[in-house]
Amino acid sequence: MYMIDIDNTIAQQPFNGLQIEQLVKNTSLEILSISLAKNAIFPKHTSPKDAHLIVLEGSIDFYIENQSINLMAQ
């Protein structure tokens, strides 16, 4: 089991366009904090890894496999 210490980087990350902060990266896992300002666009891309998305604030239309899914903070 891994113990991961992520300080308050997420709380301090600005909402200015698109911001990506790498929080953790090792051989088995990578954690990114991504913030988007309202109407900002995350560029189209592919990933060789599975992803788990957690929306902390607001909502986003997420496009995957030609489908749009609206994700919202709970």
KAFENKA-V978916 format. One record per pair of residues at least 24 apart in sequence whose ideal C-beta (glycine too) atoms are under 10 Angstrom apart, sorted by the first residue. I is the first residue (numbers start at 1). J is the second residue. D is the distance in Angstrom with one decimal. If there is no record, write none. Layout:
# KAFENKA-V978916
I | J | D
I | J | D
This chain:
# KAFENKA-V978916
2 | 26 | 7.7
2 | 28 | 7.8
2 | 29 | 7.3
4 | 29 | 8.3
4 | 31 | 7.3
6 | 31 | 7.3
6 | 33 | 8.3
9 | 33 | 6.4
10 | 35 | 8.4
10 | 56 | 7.1
11 | 56 | 9.4
15 | 40 | 8.4
15 | 57 | 8.7
15 | 58 | 9.0
16 | 40 | 8.7
17 | 41 | 9.3
18 | 42 | 6.2
18 | 43 | 7.9
34 | 60 | 9.6
36 | 60 | 6.8
